[in-house]
Amino acid sequence: MHLAYPAVLSALLFCTGLYGVLARRNAILVLMSVELMLNAVNLNLVAFDVWLSRTARDTLHSGQALALFTIAVAAAEIGIGLAIVLAVYRNRGTSDIDKLRDTAEGPGTEGPGTGGPGSPAGEKAEATA
C-alpha cells in the first residue's frame, strides 16, 4: 500500500477534529474532537513507521512505540478531562464552553461594584462596620 492513502486519511481525520475543536460549544464534543486529532497522529506514526521499516531491516519501530505512548496519554487525558467536565456540569448545570468562560474569574473576585476596597459598595460596607 502507498503511503499517500493513510496520510490523506490522517489529514482528513485531523481536519475533522480541528473543525470540531473550533466549532463546537459542548465540552464533551470538544474532547471527542481532540481524540480524533490524536488518532490521526497515531495513524501517521504507524504509517510512517511501516514505510520506513521497509528500507531498514533492523529497526526499533519507534513510530509504533510513540503511537502506544500517545494512546496512553489520550486515555489519561480523556479520563481527567471527562471528570473535570462532569464536575463543572454538576456545579454550573451546563457544559457549554461559552457559558463557562467566567469560571476563571468567578463570583468572588474583586471588580467594580463588588465591594472591593475603593469601590462605593466597599466604602458603604466599611462605614456600616
Chimera marker file (.cmm) of the C-alpha trace (Angstrom):
<marker_set name="trace">
<marker id="1" x="0.000" y="0.000" z="0.000" r="1" g="1" b="0" radius="0.5"/>
<marker id="2" x="1.198" y="3.510" z="-0.773" r="1" g="1" b="0" radius="0.5"/>
<marker id="3" x="1.985" y="5.991" z="1.963" r="1" g="1" b="0" radius="0.5"/>
<marker id="4" x="-0.422" y="8.512" z="0.446" r="1" g="1" b="0" radius="0.5"/>
<marker id="5" x="-3.579" y="6.621" z="1.481" r="1" g="1" b="0" radius="0.5"/>
<marker id="6" x="-3.050" y="6.676" z="5.249" r="1" g="1" b="0" radius="0.5"/>
<marker id="7" x="-1.566" y="10.181" z="5.034" r="1" g="1" b="0" radius="0.5"/>
<marker id="8" x="-4.691" y="11.533" z="3.299" r="1" g="1" b="0" radius="0.5"/>
<marker id="9" x="-6.957" y="9.696" z="5.728" r="1" g="1" b="0" radius="0.5"/>
<marker id="10" x="-4.942" y="11.077" z="8.628" r="1" g="1" b="0" radius="0.5"/>
<marker id="11" x="-5.184" y="14.601" z="7.234" r="1" g="1" b="0" radius="0.5"/>
<marker id="12" x="-8.962" y="14.253" z="6.876" r="1" g="1" b="0" radius="0.5"/>
<marker id="13" x="-9.289" y="12.946" z="10.435" r="1" g="1" b="0" radius="0.5"/>
<marker id="14" x="-7.124" y="15.745" z="11.781" r="1" g="1" b="0" radius="0.5"/>
<marker id="15" x="-9.078" y="18.428" z="9.901" r="1" g="1" b="0" radius="0.5"/>
<marker id="16" x="-12.367" y="16.963" z="11.153" r="1" g="1" b="0" radius="0.5"/>
<marker id="17" x="-11.051" y="17.054" z="14.717" r="1" g="1" b="0" radius="0.5"/>
<marker id="18" x="-9.746" y="20.590" z="14.297" r="1" g="1" b="0" radius="0.5"/>
<marker id="19" x="-13.136" y="21.725" z="12.995" r="1" g="1" b="0" radius="0.5"/>
<marker id="20" x="-14.796" y="20.053" z="15.979" r="1" g="1" b="0" radius="0.5"/>
<marker id="21" x="-12.495" y="21.827" z="18.434" r="1" g="1" b="0" radius="0.5"/>
<marker id="22" x="-13.039" y="25.224" z="16.837" r="1" g="1" b="0" radius="0.5"/>
<marker id="23" x="-16.766" y="25.000" z="16.090" r="1" g="1" b="0" radius="0.5"/>
<marker id="24" x="-18.298" y="23.001" z="18.950" r="1" g="1" b="0" radius="0.5"/>
<marker id="25" x="-19.612" y="24.562" z="22.128" r="1" g="1" b="0" radius="0.5"/>
<marker id="26" x="-20.137" y="21.383" z="24.147" r="1" g="1" b="0" radius="0.5"/>
<marker id="27" x="-17.081" y="20.404" z="26.188" r="1" g="1" b="0" radius="0.5"/>
<marker id="28" x="-17.609" y="16.665" z="25.682" r="1" g="1" b="0" radius="0.5"/>
<marker id="29" x="-17.709" y="17.083" z="21.902" r="1" g="1" b="0" radius="0.5"/>
<marker id="30" x="-14.518" y="19.139" z="22.085" r="1" g="1" b="0" radius="0.5"/>
<marker id="31" x="-12.844" y="16.285" z="23.967" r="1" g="1" b="0" radius="0.5"/>
<marker id="32" x="-14.038" y="13.835" z="21.309" r="1" g="1" b="0" radius="0.5"/>
<marker id="33" x="-12.580" y="16.089" z="18.615" r="1" g="1" b="0" radius="0.5"/>
<marker id="34" x="-9.228" y="16.162" z="20.417" r="1" g="1" b="0" radius="0.5"/>
<marker id="35" x="-9.326" y="12.357" z="20.440" r="1" g="1" b="0" radius="0.5"/>
<marker id="36" x="-9.887" y="12.381" z="16.669" r="1" g="1" b="0" radius="0.5"/>
<marker id="37" x="-6.829" y="14.573" z="16.256" r="1" g="1" b="0" radius="0.5"/>
<marker id="38" x="-4.716" y="12.257" z="18.413" r="1" g="1" b="0" radius="0.5"/>
<marker id="39" x="-5.895" y="9.234" z="16.427" r="1" g="1" b="0" radius="0.5"/>
<marker id="40" x="-4.880" y="10.984" z="13.221" r="1" g="1" b="0" radius="0.5"/>
<marker id="41" x="-1.406" y="11.454" z="14.674" r="1" g="1" b="0" radius="0.5"/>
<marker id="42" x="-1.311" y="7.772" z="15.661" r="1" g="1" b="0" radius="0.5"/>
<marker id="43" x="-2.251" y="6.733" z="12.145" r="1" g="1" b="0" radius="0.5"/>
<marker id="44" x="0.545" y="8.877" z="10.734" r="1" g="1" b="0" radius="0.5"/>
<marker id="45" x="3.083" y="7.490" z="13.205" r="1" g="1" b="0" radius="0.5"/>
<marker id="46" x="2.289" y="3.875" z="12.383" r="1" g="1" b="0" radius="0.5"/>
<marker id="47" x="2.093" y="4.507" z="8.627" r="1" g="1" b="0" radius="0.5"/>
<marker id="48" x="5.479" y="6.208" z="8.514" r="1" g="1" b="0" radius="0.5"/>
<marker id="49" x="6.969" y="3.534" z="10.760" r="1" g="1" b="0" radius="0.5"/>
<marker id="50" x="5.841" y="0.796" z="8.372" r="1" g="1" b="0" radius="0.5"/>
<marker id="51" x="7.039" y="2.790" z="5.396" r="1" g="1" b="0" radius="0.5"/>
<marker id="52" x="10.463" y="3.419" z="6.922" r="1" g="1" b="0" radius="0.5"/>
<marker id="53" x="10.864" y="-0.167" z="8.171" r="1" g="1" b="0" radius="0.5"/>
<marker id="54" x="10.798" y="-1.430" z="4.580" r="1" g="1" b="0" radius="0.5"/>
<marker id="55" x="14.088" y="0.309" z="3.909" r="1" g="1" b="0" radius="0.5"/>
<marker id="56" x="15.939" y="-0.767" z="7.066" r="1" g="1" b="0" radius="0.5"/>
<marker id="57" x="15.806" y="-4.337" z="8.366" r="1" g="1" b="0" radius="0.5"/>
<marker id="58" x="16.897" y="-3.686" z="11.950" r="1" g="1" b="0" radius="0.5"/>
<marker id="59" x="14.535" y="-1.009" z="13.169" r="1" g="1" b="0" radius="0.5"/>
<marker id="60" x="13.210" y="-0.224" z="16.604" r="1" g="1" b="0" radius="0.5"/>
<marker id="61" x="9.668" y="0.503" z="15.400" r="1" g="1" b="0" radius="0.5"/>
<marker id="62" x="9.778" y="3.848" z="17.154" r="1" g="1" b="0" radius="0.5"/>
<marker id="63" x="6.627" y="5.046" z="15.376" r="1" g="1" b="0" radius="0.5"/>
<marker id="64" x="4.597" y="2.244" z="16.898" r="1" g="1" b="0" radius="0.5"/>
<marker id="65" x="6.127" y="2.879" z="20.322" r="1" g="1" b="0" radius="0.5"/>
<marker id="66" x="5.213" y="6.566" z="20.044" r="1" g="1" b="0" radius="0.5"/>
<marker id="67" x="1.692" y="5.582" z="18.990" r="1" g="1" b="0" radius="0.5"/>
<marker id="68" x="1.331" y="3.453" z="22.128" r="1" g="1" b="0" radius="0.5"/>
<marker id="69" x="2.604" y="6.357" z="24.219" r="1" g="1" b="0" radius="0.5"/>
<marker id="70" x="0.075" y="8.672" z="22.545" r="1" g="1" b="0" radius="0.5"/>
<marker id="71" x="-2.727" y="6.203" z="23.256" r="1" g="1" b="0" radius="0.5"/>
<marker id="72" x="-1.746" y="6.146" z="26.931" r="1" g="1" b="0" radius="0.5"/>
<marker id="73" x="-1.658" y="9.946" z="27.088" r="1" g="1" b="0" radius="0.5"/>
<marker id="74" x="-5.035" y="10.138" z="25.308" r="1" g="1" b="0" radius="0.5"/>
<marker id="75" x="-6.574" y="7.713" z="27.817" r="1" g="1" b="0" radius="0.5"/>
<marker id="76" x="-5.315" y="9.795" z="30.726" r="1" g="1" b="0" radius="0.5"/>
<marker id="77" x="-6.473" y="12.998" z="29.038" r="1" g="1" b="0" radius="0.5"/>
<marker id="78" x="-9.977" y="11.722" z="28.404" r="1" g="1" b="0" radius="0.5"/>
<marker id="79" x="-10.287" y="10.376" z="31.947" r="1" g="1" b="0" radius="0.5"/>
<marker id="80" x="-9.209" y="13.601" z="33.634" r="1" g="1" b="0" radius="0.5"/>
<marker id="81" x="-10.980" y="15.810" z="31.100" r="1" g="1" b="0" radius="0.5"/>
<marker id="82" x="-14.265" y="13.963" z="31.449" r="1" g="1" b="0" radius="0.5"/>
<marker id="83" x="-14.019" y="14.126" z="35.253" r="1" g="1" b="0" radius="0.5"/>
<marker id="84" x="-13.483" y="17.893" z="35.068" r="1" g="1" b="0" radius="0.5"/>
<marker id="85" x="-16.382" y="18.347" z="32.643" r="1" g="1" b="0" radius="0.5"/>
<marker id="86" x="-18.706" y="16.302" z="34.860" r="1" g="1" b="0" radius="0.5"/>
<marker id="87" x="-17.685" y="18.277" z="37.953" r="1" g="1" b="0" radius="0.5"/>
<marker id="88" x="-18.273" y="21.580" z="36.153" r="1" g="1" b="0" radius="0.5"/>
<marker id="89" x="-21.616" y="20.311" z="34.868" r="1" g="1" b="0" radius="0.5"/>
<marker id="90" x="-22.699" y="19.391" z="38.394" r="1" g="1" b="0" radius="0.5"/>
<marker id="91" x="-21.716" y="22.823" z="39.740" r="1" g="1" b="0" radius="0.5"/>
<marker id="92" x="-22.845" y="25.040" z="36.856" r="1" g="1" b="0" radius="0.5"/>
<marker id="93" x="-25.608" y="22.965" z="35.237" r="1" g="1" b="0" radius="0.5"/>
<marker id="94" x="-24.164" y="23.309" z="31.740" r="1" g="1" b="0" radius="0.5"/>
<marker id="95" x="-21.239" y="22.096" z="29.691" r="1" g="1" b="0" radius="0.5"/>
<marker id="96" x="-21.457" y="24.939" z="27.167" r="1" g="1" b="0" radius="0.5"/>
<marker id="97" x="-17.953" y="26.365" z="26.769" r="1" g="1" b="0" radius="0.5"/>
<marker id="98" x="-19.125" y="29.924" z="26.080" r="1" g="1" b="0" radius="0.5"/>
<marker id="99" x="-21.091" y="29.999" z="29.344" r="1" g="1" b="0" radius="0.5"/>
<marker id="100" x="-18.087" y="28.664" z="31.273" r="1" g="1" b="0" radius="0.5"/>
<marker id="101" x="-15.674" y="31.422" z="30.286" r="1" g="1" b="0" radius="0.5"/>
<marker id="102" x="-16.328" y="33.309" z="33.516" r="1" g="1" b="0" radius="0.5"/>
<marker id="103" x="-15.186" y="30.298" z="35.548" r="1" g="1" b="0" radius="0.5"/>
<marker id="104" x="-11.669" y="31.697" z="35.919" r="1" g="1" b="0" radius="0.5"/>
<marker id="105" x="-12.976" y="34.982" z="37.260" r="1" g="1" b="0" radius="0.5"/>
<marker id="106" x="-15.656" y="33.512" z="39.496" r="1" g="1" b="0" radius="0.5"/>
<marker id="107" x="-18.204" y="35.430" z="41.528" r="1" g="1" b="0" radius="0.5"/>
<marker id="108" x="-15.847" y="36.213" z="44.430" r="1" g="1" b="0" radius="0.5"/>
<marker id="109" x="-13.239" y="38.244" z="42.567" r="1" g="1" b="0" radius="0.5"/>
<marker id="110" x="-12.942" y="41.925" z="43.208" r="1" g="1" b="0" radius="0.5"/>
<marker id="111" x="-14.039" y="44.218" z="40.477" r="1" g="1" b="0" radius="0.5"/>
<marker id="112" x="-16.139" y="47.329" z="40.011" r="1" g="1" b="0" radius="0.5"/>
<marker id="113" x="-19.216" y="47.206" z="42.230" r="1" g="1" b="0" radius="0.5"/>
<marker id="114" x="-18.301" y="44.001" z="44.060" r="1" g="1" b="0" radius="0.5"/>
<marker id="115" x="-17.391" y="45.566" z="47.353" r="1" g="1" b="0" radius="0.5"/>
<marker id="116" x="-13.641" y="45.717" z="46.949" r="1" g="1" b="0" radius="0.5"/>
<marker id="117" x="-11.551" y="48.463" z="48.522" r="1" g="1" b="0" radius="0.5"/>
<marker id="118" x="-12.082" y="51.808" z="46.867" r="1" g="1" b="0" radius="0.5"/>
<marker id="119" x="-15.433" y="50.924" z="45.352" r="1" g="1" b="0" radius="0.5"/>
<marker id="120" x="-18.673" y="52.601" z="46.503" r="1" g="1" b="0" radius="0.5"/>
<marker id="121" x="-20.022" y="49.270" z="47.768" r="1" g="1" b="0" radius="0.5"/>
<marker id="122" x="-16.802" y="48.685" z="49.737" r="1" g="1" b="0" radius="0.5"/>
<marker id="123" x="-16.986" y="52.155" z="51.317" r="1" g="1" b="0" radius="0.5"/>
<marker id="124" x="-20.590" y="51.508" z="52.397" r="1" g="1" b="0" radius="0.5"/>
<marker id="125" x="-19.592" y="48.165" z="53.906" r="1" g="1" b="0" radius="0.5"/>
<marker id="126" x="-16.726" y="49.832" z="55.793" r="1" g="1" b="0" radius="0.5"/>
<marker id="127" x="-18.996" y="52.626" z="57.052" r="1" g="1" b="0" radius="0.5"/>
<marker id="128" x="-21.567" y="50.194" z="58.453" r="1" g="1" b="0" radius="0.5"/>
<marker id="129" x="-18.955" y="48.031" z="60.175" r="1" g="1" b="0" radius="0.5"/>
<link id1="1" id2="2" r="1" g="1" b="0" radius="0.2"/>
<link id1="2" id2="3" r="1" g="1" b="0" radius="0.2"/>
<link id1="3" id2="4" r="1" g="1" b="0" radius="0.2"/>
<link id1="4" id2="5" r="1" g="1" b="0" radius="0.2"/>
<link id1="5" id2="6" r="1" g="1" b="0" radius="0.2"/>
<link id1="6" id2="7" r="1" g="1" b="0" radius="0.2"/>
<link id1="7" id2="8" r="1" g="1" b="0" radius="0.2"/>
<link id1="8" id2="9" r="1" g="1" b="0" radius="0.2"/>
<link id1="9" id2="10" r="1" g="1" b="0" radius="0.2"/>
<link id1="10" id2="11" r="1" g="1" b="0" radius="0.2"/>
<link id1="11" id2="12" r="1" g="1" b="0" radius="0.2"/>
<link id1="12" id2="13" r="1" g="1" b="0" radius="0.2"/>
<link id1="13" id2="14" r="1" g="1" b="0" radius="0.2"/>
<link id1="14" id2="15" r="1" g="1" b="0" radius="0.2"/>
<link id1="15" id2="16" r="1" g="1" b="0" radius="0.2"/>
<link id1="16" id2="17" r="1" g="1" b="0" radius="0.2"/>
<link id1="17" id2="18" r="1" g="1" b="0" radius="0.2"/>
<link id1="18" id2="19" r="1" g="1" b="0" radius="0.2"/>
<link id1="19" id2="20" r="1" g="1" b="0" radius="0.2"/>
<link id1="20" id2="21" r="1" g="1" b="0" radius="0.2"/>
<link id1="21" id2="22" r="1" g="1" b="0" radius="0.2"/>
<link id1="22" id2="23" r="1" g="1" b="0" radius="0.2"/>
<link id1="23" id2="24" r="1" g="1" b="0" radius="0.2"/>
<link id1="24" id2="25" r="1" g="1" b="0" radius="0.2"/>
<link id1="25" id2="26" r="1" g="1" b="0" radius="0.2"/>
<link id1="26" id2="27" r="1" g="1" b="0" radius="0.2"/>
<link id1="27" id2="28" r="1" g="1" b="0" radius="0.2"/>
<link id1="28" id2="29" r="1" g="1" b="0" radius="0.2"/>
<link id1="29" id2="30" r="1" g="1" b="0" radius="0.2"/>
<link id1="30" id2="31" r="1" g="1" b="0" radius="0.2"/>
<link id1="31" id2="32" r="1" g="1" b="0" radius="0.2"/>
<link id1="32" id2="33" r="1" g="1" b="0" radius="0.2"/>
<link id1="33" id2="34" r="1" g="1" b="0" radius="0.2"/>
<link id1="34" id2="35" r="1" g="1" b="0" radius="0.2"/>
<link id1="35" id2="36" r="1" g="1" b="0" radius="0.2"/>
<link id1="36" id2="37" r="1" g="1" b="0" radius="0.2"/>
<link id1="37" id2="38" r="1" g="1" b="0" radius="0.2"/>
<link id1="38" id2="39" r="1" g="1" b="0" radius="0.2"/>
<link id1="39" id2="40" r="1" g="1" b="0" radius="0.2"/>
<link id1="40" id2="41" r="1" g="1" b="0" radius="0.2"/>
<link id1="41" id2="42" r="1" g="1" b="0" radius="0.2"/>
<link id1="42" id2="43" r="1" g="1" b="0" radius="0.2"/>
<link id1="43" id2="44" r="1" g="1" b="0" radius="0.2"/>
<link id1="44" id2="45" r="1" g="1" b="0" radius="0.2"/>
<link id1="45" id2="46" r="1" g="1" b="0" radius="0.2"/>
<link id1="46" id2="47" r="1" g="1" b="0" radius="0.2"/>
<link id1="47" id2="48" r="1" g="1" b="0" radius="0.2"/>
<link id1="48" id2="49" r="1" g="1" b="0" radius="0.2"/>
<link id1="49" id2="50" r="1" g="1" b="0" radius="0.2"/>
<link id1="50" id2="51" r="1" g="1" b="0" radius="0.2"/>
<link id1="51" id2="52" r="1" g="1" b="0" radius="0.2"/>
<link id1="52" id2="53" r="1" g="1" b="0" radius="0.2"/>
<link id1="53" id2="54" r="1" g="1" b="0" radius="0.2"/>
<link id1="54" id2="55" r="1" g="1" b="0" radius="0.2"/>
<link id1="55" id2="56" r="1" g="1" b="0" radius="0.2"/>
<link id1="56" id2="57" r="1" g="1" b="0" radius="0.2"/>
<link id1="57" id2="58" r="1" g="1" b="0" radius="0.2"/>
<link id1="58" id2="59" r="1" g="1" b="0" radius="0.2"/>
<link id1="59" id2="60" r="1" g="1" b="0" radius="0.2"/>
<link id1="60" id2="61" r="1" g="1" b="0" radius="0.2"/>
<link id1="61" id2="62" r="1" g="1" b="0" radius="0.2"/>
<link id1="62" id2="63" r="1" g="1" b="0" radius="0.2"/>
<link id1="63" id2="64" r="1" g="1" b="0" radius="0.2"/>
<link id1="64" id2="65" r="1" g="1" b="0" radius="0.2"/>
<link id1="65" id2="66" r="1" g="1" b="0" radius="0.2"/>
<link id1="66" id2="67" r="1" g="1" b="0" radius="0.2"/>
<link id1="67" id2="68" r="1" g="1" b="0" radius="0.2"/>
<link id1="68" id2="69" r="1" g="1" b="0" radius="0.2"/>
<link id1="69" id2="70" r="1" g="1" b="0" radius="0.2"/>
<link id1="70" id2="71" r="1" g="1" b="0" radius="0.2"/>
<link id1="71" id2="72" r="1" g="1" b="0" radius="0.2"/>
<link id1="72" id2="73" r="1" g="1" b="0" radius="0.2"/>
<link id1="73" id2="74" r="1" g="1" b="0" radius="0.2"/>
<link id1="74" id2="75" r="1" g="1" b="0" radius="0.2"/>
<link id1="75" id2="76" r="1" g="1" b="0" radius="0.2"/>
<link id1="76" id2="77" r="1" g="1" b="0" radius="0.2"/>
<link id1="77" id2="78" r="1" g="1" b="0" radius="0.2"/>
<link id1="78" id2="79" r="1" g="1" b="0" radius="0.2"/>
<link id1="79" id2="80" r="1" g="1" b="0" radius="0.2"/>
<link id1="80" id2="81" r="1" g="1" b="0" radius="0.2"/>
<link id1="81" id2="82" r="1" g="1" b="0" radius="0.2"/>
<link id1="82" id2="83" r="1" g="1" b="0" radius="0.2"/>
<link id1="83" id2="84" r="1" g="1" b="0" radius="0.2"/>
<link id1="84" id2="85" r="1" g="1" b="0" radius="0.2"/>
<link id1="85" id2="86" r="1" g="1" b="0" radius="0.2"/>
<link id1="86" id2="87" r="1" g="1" b="0" radius="0.2"/>
<link id1="87" id2="88" r="1" g="1" b="0" radius="0.2"/>
<link id1="88" id2="89" r="1" g="1" b="0" radius="0.2"/>
<link id1="89" id2="90" r="1" g="1" b="0" radius="0.2"/>
<link id1="90" id2="91" r="1" g="1" b="0" radius="0.2"/>
<link id1="91" id2="92" r="1" g="1" b="0" radius="0.2"/>
<link id1="92" id2="93" r="1" g="1" b="0" radius="0.2"/>
<link id1="93" id2="94" r="1" g="1" b="0" radius="0.2"/>
<link id1="94" id2="95" r="1" g="1" b="0" radius="0.2"/>
<link id1="95" id2="96" r="1" g="1" b="0" radius="0.2"/>
<link id1="96" id2="97" r="1" g="1" b="0" radius="0.2"/>
<link id1="97" id2="98" r="1" g="1" b="0" radius="0.2"/>
<link id1="98" id2="99" r="1" g="1" b="0" radius="0.2"/>
<link id1="99" id2="100" r="1" g="1" b="0" radius="0.2"/>
<link id1="100" id2="101" r="1" g="1" b="0" radius="0.2"/>
<link id1="101" id2="102" r="1" g="1" b="0" radius="0.2"/>
<link id1="102" id2="103" r="1" g="1" b="0" radius="0.2"/>
<link id1="103" id2="104" r="1" g="1" b="0" radius="0.2"/>
<link id1="104" id2="105" r="1" g="1" b="0" radius="0.2"/>
<link id1="105" id2="106" r="1" g="1" b="0" radius="0.2"/>
<link id1="106" id2="107" r="1" g="1" b="0" radius="0.2"/>
<link id1="107" id2="108" r="1" g="1" b="0" radius="0.2"/>
<link id1="108" id2="109" r="1" g="1" b="0" radius="0.2"/>
<link id1="109" id2="110" r="1" g="1" b="0" radius="0.2"/>
<link id1="110" id2="111" r="1" g="1" b="0" radius="0.2"/>
<link id1="111" id2="112" r="1" g="1" b="0" radius="0.2"/>
<link id1="112" id2="113" r="1" g="1" b="0" radius="0.2"/>
<link id1="113" id2="114" r="1" g="1" b="0" radius="0.2"/>
<link id1="114" id2="115" r="1" g="1" b="0" radius="0.2"/>
<link id1="115" id2="116" r="1" g="1" b="0" radius="0.2"/>
<link id1="116" id2="117" r="1" g="1" b="0" radius="0.2"/>
<link id1="117" id2="118" r="1" g="1" b="0" radius="0.2"/>
<link id1="118" id2="119" r="1" g="1" b="0" radius="0.2"/>
<link id1="119" id2="120" r="1" g="1" b="0" radius="0.2"/>
<link id1="120" id2="121" r="1" g="1" b="0" radius="0.2"/>
<link id1="121" id2="122" r="1" g="1" b="0" radius="0.2"/>
<link id1="122" id2="123" r="1" g="1" b="0" radius="0.2"/>
<link id1="123" id2="124" r="1" g="1" b="0" radius="0.2"/>
<link id1="124" id2="125" r="1" g="1" b="0" radius="0.2"/>
<link id1="125" id2="126" r="1" g="1" b="0" radius="0.2"/>
<link id1="126" id2="127" r="1" g="1" b="0" radius="0.2"/>
<link id1="127" id2="128" r="1" g="1" b="0" radius="0.2"/>
<link id1="128" id2="129" r="1" g="1" b="0" radius="0.2"/>
</marker_set>
